[in-house]
Amino acid sequence: MASQIPSELKYTKDHEWAKIEGDVATIGITDFAQSQLGDIVFVELPEVGTTLDKEATFGVVESIKSVSDLYSPLTGEVIESNTDLEASPEACNSEPYGSWMIKLKLSNPNEVEELMSPEDYAGICDE
C-alpha cells in the first residue's frame, strides 16, 4: 500500500511533515512513519516556549515495536504543542496529517527551501 503524501506539505528524510503558513510551521509525522512504527502508544512533546534548532530532537514517539526520536525540520520557537496526543497517541496512526505535534514560529524562514518536495519524499519512501 502506497503511503499518503499530501502535495501541500514539505517533508524531511526523517519522515516529519511541515505545513508552512507565513512564519509558522505545523509539524507532525508522515503516514509512512506511522506505518513503520506500528501502533503508537505514547507521545512526548516539548513545552511551549522551547526553542528548537533545525534537526534537533523535539520529542519522542513510542510504539509497541520501538521508540523513535522526533526531529525538528526547522529552527524556531514552539508556540503550540498538541497535548491531545498525550491522551490519544493512537491518533498519529489513524490521522497522521490531521494529528500535528507542534507549531513552530520560524526563526529562519529560508530553511523551508531546504525541505523535501512531496515528489522527492515519495522517492525515499520507495527505497
Summary of the structure (lengths in Angstrom):
residues: 127
radius of gyration: 13.4
end to end distance: 14.0
largest distance: 38.5
contacts: 391
relative contact order: 0.26
helix: 23%
strand: 35%
